[in-house]
Amino acid sequence: MDPLTQGVIGAIAAQTASRRAQARLAAGAGFASGMLPDIDVLIRSDVDPLLFLEYHRHFTHALAFIPVGGLIASLLLWPWLRGRMSFARLYLFATLGYGSHGLLDACTTYGTRLLWPFSDLRVAWHNVAVIDPFFTVPLLGLLIFAVWKRRPQLARIALALGIGYLSLGVVQRDRADALLARVAASEGHRIERGGAKPTLGNLLVWRGVYESDGWLYAVALRPGIFGEDRTSALVRTRLFDPPRDAPWIEPDMQLARDVQRFSHFSDGWLSRVPGREDLVGDFRYALLPDRASPLWAIRLDRQRSDEYADYVALREVGPDDLRRFACMIGGSCLTPFADAGQ
């Protein structure tokens, strides 16, 4: 998630184990340690644009690395906190803050290598968006009050509230998955793989994606809480197949290797970017949940096939996009869904 949320959760986790006299120091240590795993964003190369994709949410986020990460955070903080607490207490607070980071990231959709070095599986539970003020703001408020009053009990309440919100996300994800299955069935499609992912800042509207018979489908889903289930129209695009769609790419080319790397990162959800035959993107993520155009892609350049592929971000947001997204959250831009035959 965003750095502020990671810091807030790290501070809350650390403060739950503190005594009142050290509540503020624990929160500070946990806040700093909670953000530290994202130092992996510095692992990048001017020559190889895809290197940062391979190492973001990698070993620094793994469960096995938590004791090491806690130690690194403690050593970095020790010059400022020396004499105010023992190193053992600092290590406890820093490790709790550091350890919360990977678990929180795994709740989002991007995927986190929690099980490294034993597995390269990218764990993603899809129960909260990478930015969600309904999650962050209440917890931040409770944390500030807990620090001000030196009351670790408030941090424990905040932790329970956060777990409750993430649990609500699990419920909503399962309801969105069920709605996606009904949408596919109404079209006569067999879902070969797929699922629902939360959209930014809410647990109401979800992006449902699935693969069926060589096609990738996307739909906006709004499982009804007090009203009807609502959906958008389906959009679809062909699954990118290099031998069919780019036969000029030879296996020994650097571009072929980069397509494979990007496919691994994207879990095989590759598709052409609409209107851009030179771009292949990650179909799982889009600016709006009912769009086929992805958020990021790589460029297939015939003239540079032996060089590293360019990474291209496709994140331009216009006023119409914001209005339509707000309309989806309100539900009026989506259509009540009825199963076929009803």
Summary of the structure (lengths in Angstrom):
residues: 342
radius of gyration: 22.1
end to end distance: 40.5
largest distance: 72.4
contacts: 1149
relative contact order: 0.11
helix: 49%
strand: 16%
